[in-house]
Amino acid sequence: MFGRERRRPGDADSAALRAGLTPQQLAALETLEQFQWTLRFVRRPMFQDPIPVVVDRSGKRHALLKSDGSLDENLGFKIRD
């Protein structure tokens, strides 16, 4: 039992994605995860706040998680497959 890796493979990636998010974004993300939304990626434009993008469980709906914790489904850019 000792020595076995207990973390899931995505845990380090998840922590890296969450780095720099506001407390409101983190709280909203926790709530969204209960509804099976996932933090897919974070855009990090130079000299601007990070822009986290979440996706629903079907993978068809994407939304921006704004700094105040609200969702914006008008991404303003195209999501590639």
Secondary structure, DSSP 4 states (H G I P E B T S, - for coil): -TT---S-TTHHHHHHHHTT--HHHHHHHHHHHHTT-EEEEEE--TTS--EEEEE-TTS--EEEE-TTS-EE---SSPPP-
